[in-house]
Amino acid sequence: MTYAFYILYLEVGGLQDIPAMKMIFYMNIVGSIMVFLIGKVSGSFVLHMNINAWIAAFVLSLGAAFIGVGFFSVWRTVCGSPGCSNFKYI
C-alpha cells in the first residue's frame, strides 16, 4: 500500500525531486511502522525468539537486500536507459 501511494503520488507531487536513497529510507520507516502496528493489533508481533531465529531473520534480510540491489544493478546495466520497461520512474 505504501509503495502504491508512492508510485501514484510520484507523478503529481514533488517526490521526483527527492534523492532515491532518501525516499527509500523514508518508505522503509513508514513500512516498518505499518508492520509494527499491524503486528501489535493482530497479536502476531514476536520479539521473543531464540538466537537461531534472530540469525535466520538477519541473514534473510541482508540476503534480500543485497540480492535485490544486485539484480537491480544488473538490470539497469543490461537495460541501459532509465526509461526502459517498468523502471521509468527510478
ABEGO torsion letter per residue (X at the ends): XAAAAAAAAAAABAAAABBAAAAAAAAAAAAAAAAAAAAAAAGABBABBBAAAAAAAAAAAAAAAAAAAAAAAAAAAAAGBAABEAAAAX
